[in-house]
Amino acid sequence: MPSNPPVPGVGRNRREFLKLAGAAGIGGALAPTAIVRALASSPPSQTITMTGVAAGYGQYMYFPFTVPAAPEVNRIDVSVVHDVNNSNVVKLGAGLFDQRGAQYQSPGFRGVYGEERSQFFVSAESASQSFIPGTILPGTWTVVVPVFLATVPTNVTVTVTLNFGKQGQAFVPGKAQEGIVRPARRGTAATCTRTRRRAATHGARTPRRTRRPGRGTQSRSASTSSP
């Protein structure tokens, strides 16, 4: 019995296939042929490999790469590895800046890891922990590798994977929640102050007065000893 022919595009982008298959299961209007066509229209992912040598400490290594305008990029995966397997000798981080620039305090800062992690991703609707999701715009993006420690010359390899396709809805941060410190309302500060003063007044214990030792005893003994 002949086996079913392979579906083109499924092997190279499993995430998009599951997304489209889910849409077909919910809506019921997307046929398998339409799924195949949608996958075939998305080009395969592109891998960019960059290398450098880390040495010293307290430095930064920058690895710029280009995000094209077309086809549209919907996700960026980054991996940073090095050839020294000793955390006491080499400690590196991994971060990302978008097309707005990689200078100090740039609004394009998307996040950074310390030595504990070396892989992350960003997309329009989600991102790895400690990274900021948002629309991926074309331009020059930059992977930054903080060199916390490299007592020996260390070969660093940065791998960037560009995944193509239509971007999802951009992440919108919710309203900031009020924490412990809240803006004072009229009379709030005075009320809190009075409450604290009352608590301090009622809660404080007044030390008892004690007689000086031997004073009363001496007077009583002197009175009894008189004839």
LOVODO-112520 format. One line per 3 residues: number of its first residue (from 1); their letters; for each residue x, y, z of C-alpha. Coordinates in Angstrom, 2 decimals, padded with zeros to 5 digits, always signed. Layout:
BEGIN
NUM = a = X/Y/Z | ...
This chain:
BEGIN
1 = mps = +000.00/+000.00/+000.00 | +001.59/+003.33/-001.02 | +002.29/+005.74/+001.79
4 = npp = +000.80/+009.22/+001.87 | +002.96/+011.86/+000.17 | +004.81/+014.22/+002.50
7 = vpg = +003.22/+017.57/+003.17 | +005.57/+020.32/+001.97 | +006.65/+022.86/+004.55
10 = vgr = +005.54/+020.93/+007.64 | +009.01/+019.78/+008.59 | +010.59/+023.21/+008.44
13 = nrr = +007.98/+025.13/+010.40 | +006.04/+022.89/+012.74 | +004.81/+025.85/+014.83
16 = efl = +003.03/+027.47/+011.89 | +001.53/+024.13/+010.88 | +000.01/+023.56/+014.33
19 = kla = -001.28/+027.14/+014.40 | -003.04/+026.75/+011.07 | -004.29/+023.27/+011.95
22 = gaa = -005.81/+024.65/+015.14 | -007.56/+027.36/+013.18 | -008.99/+024.74/+010.88
25 = gig = -010.28/+022.68/+013.80 | -012.00/+025.63/+015.40 | -013.44/+027.36/+012.38
28 = gal = -013.90/+024.34/+010.13 | -013.42/+026.45/+006.99 | -009.70/+025.93/+006.35
31 = apt = -009.16/+022.85/+004.23 | -005.94/+020.78/+004.33 | -005.06/+022.10/+000.88
34 = aiv = -005.25/+025.67/+002.19 | -002.93/+024.72/+005.07 | -000.39/+023.33/+002.62
37 = ral = -000.57/+026.44/+000.47 | -000.16/+028.74/+003.47 | +002.88/+026.81/+004.64
40 = ass = +004.36/+026.71/+001.18 | +004.00/+030.49/+000.88 | +006.22/+031.03/+003.95
43 = pps = +009.90/+030.76/+003.06 | +012.14/+028.53/+005.16 | +013.85/+030.02/+008.18
46 = qti = +017.22/+031.72/+007.74 | +020.19/+031.02/+010.02 | +022.91/+033.62/+010.59
49 = tmt = +026.14/+032.57/+012.32 | +028.60/+035.09/+013.76 | +031.82/+034.48/+015.68
52 = gva = +034.18/+036.45/+017.90 | +036.81/+036.07/+020.61 | +036.12/+037.11/+024.20
55 = agy = +038.94/+038.06/+026.56 | +039.19/+040.02/+029.81 | +036.18/+041.19/+031.81
58 = gqy = +033.70/+044.04/+032.04 | +033.38/+044.33/+028.26 | +030.66/+043.92/+025.63
61 = myf = +030.72/+042.12/+022.30 | +028.30/+043.27/+019.60 | +027.03/+041.10/+016.74
64 = pft = +024.82/+043.06/+014.29 | +022.53/+041.34/+011.80 | +019.92/+042.47/+009.30
67 = vpa = +016.19/+041.85/+009.56 | +014.80/+042.15/+006.03 | +011.66/+044.08/+005.13
70 = ape = +010.44/+041.20/+002.95 | +009.66/+038.48/+003.58 | +008.24/+039.47/+006.96
73 = vnr = +010.00/+038.10/+010.06 | +007.68/+036.91/+012.81 | +010.16/+035.46/+015.31
76 = idv = +013.87/+035.73/+016.14 | +015.70/+032.96/+017.99 | +019.18/+033.57/+019.42
79 = svv = +021.76/+031.16/+020.83 | +025.17/+032.05/+022.29 | +027.78/+029.33/+022.91
82 = hdv = +031.51/+029.28/+023.64 | +034.26/+026.66/+023.59 | +035.39/+026.81/+027.26
85 = nns = +033.37/+024.51/+029.51 | +034.39/+026.06/+032.82 | +032.18/+028.64/+034.53
88 = nvv = +035.03/+029.63/+036.83 | +037.05/+030.76/+033.82 | +034.40/+032.10/+031.40
91 = klg = +031.14/+033.88/+032.25 | +029.14/+035.39/+029.39 | +025.66/+036.86/+029.00
94 = agl = +023.29/+037.24/+026.04 | +021.05/+040.16/+025.09 | +019.32/+041.85/+022.18
97 = fdq = +018.70/+045.32/+020.73 | +016.24/+045.98/+017.90 | +016.54/+048.34/+014.95
100 = rga = +016.43/+051.45/+017.17 | +020.08/+051.04/+018.10 | +022.44/+049.33/+020.56
103 = qyq = +023.77/+052.39/+022.35 | +023.53/+052.94/+026.11 | +019.92/+053.46/+027.31
106 = spg = +018.59/+052.80/+023.81 | +014.81/+052.38/+023.51 | +015.62/+049.37/+021.36
109 = frg = +016.75/+047.28/+024.32 | +014.78/+044.02/+024.28 | +016.36/+042.21/+027.24
112 = vyg = +019.48/+040.45/+028.50 | +020.46/+037.29/+030.37 | +023.36/+036.75/+032.71
115 = eer = +025.51/+033.65/+032.66 | +022.61/+031.43/+033.72 | +021.02/+031.28/+030.22
118 = sqf = +022.27/+031.56/+026.67 | +019.17/+031.09/+024.48 | +016.10/+033.27/+023.96
121 = fvs = +013.49/+034.36/+021.44 | +011.36/+037.40/+020.69 | +008.21/+037.83/+018.63
124 = aes = +005.37/+040.29/+018.37 | +003.08/+038.61/+020.89 | +005.53/+036.84/+023.22
127 = asq = +009.17/+036.49/+024.25 | +011.46/+034.61/+026.59 | +011.44/+035.53/+030.25
130 = sfi = +013.18/+038.88/+030.90 | +012.77/+039.91/+027.24 | +010.29/+042.38/+025.76
133 = pgt = +007.89/+041.21/+023.03 | +006.92/+043.59/+020.26 | +006.59/+044.06/+016.53
136 = ilp = +009.67/+042.96/+014.61 | +010.59/+045.79/+012.24 | +013.22/+045.64/+009.51
139 = gtw = +016.66/+047.11/+010.07 | +019.91/+046.33/+011.85 | +019.41/+044.38/+015.06
142 = tvv = +022.25/+043.56/+017.45 | +023.04/+040.67/+019.75 | +025.07/+041.87/+022.73
145 = vpv = +027.27/+039.49/+024.74 | +028.37/+040.88/+028.11 | +031.77/+039.49/+029.03
148 = fla = +031.65/+039.15/+032.81 | +034.80/+037.05/+032.87 | +037.10/+035.47/+030.29
151 = tvp = +040.49/+034.75/+031.80 | +041.51/+032.89/+028.63 | +040.73/+033.77/+024.98
154 = tnv = +037.34/+032.21/+024.29 | +035.72/+031.58/+020.92 | +032.11/+032.81/+020.96
157 = tvt = +029.52/+031.68/+018.40 | +026.22/+033.55/+018.03 | +023.46/+031.87/+016.03
160 = vtl = +020.43/+033.91/+014.95 | +017.44/+032.20/+013.34 | +014.92/+034.34/+011.46
163 = nfg = +011.48/+032.77/+011.08 | +009.25/+034.21/+008.38 | +005.51/+034.67/+008.25
166 = kqg = +002.72/+037.00/+009.25 | +003.23/+038.48/+012.70 | +000.69/+038.05/+015.44
169 = qaf = -000.96/+040.82/+017.38 | +001.64/+042.95/+019.14 | +001.83/+042.56/+022.90
172 = vpg = +000.31/+045.48/+024.82 | +001.34/+045.80/+028.49 | -001.53/+046.06/+030.92
175 = kaq = -002.19/+048.84/+033.39 | +000.43/+049.03/+036.10 | -000.87/+047.67/+039.37
178 = egi = -000.61/+049.70/+042.53 | +001.95/+048.39/+044.93 | +002.54/+049.02/+048.61
181 = vrp = +003.33/+052.67/+048.03 | +000.19/+054.44/+046.79 | -000.49/+058.12/+046.13
184 = arr = -001.69/+059.76/+049.34 | -005.29/+060.96/+049.38 | -006.58/+063.91/+051.30
187 = gta = -006.28/+063.22/+055.02 | -004.66/+059.83/+054.52 | -001.22/+060.79/+055.73
190 = atc = -002.55/+062.56/+058.85 | -004.79/+059.62/+059.70 | -001.94/+057.17/+059.32
193 = trt = +000.28/+059.36/+061.49 | -002.32/+059.58/+064.26 | -002.92/+055.86/+064.12
196 = rrr = +000.78/+055.14/+064.45 | +001.10/+057.57/+067.34 | -001.82/+055.98/+069.15
199 = aat = -000.41/+052.54/+068.60 | +002.94/+053.70/+069.88 | +001.36/+055.37/+072.93
202 = hga = -000.82/+052.43/+073.93 | +001.76/+049.86/+073.08 | +004.65/+051.41/+075.02
205 = rtp = +005.18/+050.22/+078.56 | +006.09/+052.73/+081.25 | +008.99/+051.47/+083.36
208 = rrt = +008.13/+051.03/+087.05 | +009.81/+053.19/+089.60 | +012.03/+051.23/+091.89
211 = rrp = +013.27/+052.23/+095.29 | +016.91/+052.52/+095.88 | +018.11/+049.36/+097.57
214 = grg = +018.59/+049.56/+101.34 | +017.10/+053.01/+101.84 | +013.81/+052.00/+103.49
217 = tqs = +015.39/+049.12/+105.32 | +017.95/+051.31/+106.96 | +015.33/+053.77/+108.25
220 = rsa = +013.14/+051.00/+109.68 | +016.05/+049.30/+111.33 | +017.22/+052.57/+112.81
223 = sts = +013.81/+053.23/+114.34 | +013.55/+049.81/+115.91 | +017.01/+049.92/+117.40
226 = sp = +016.28/+053.07/+119.46 | +015.39/+052.42/+123.09
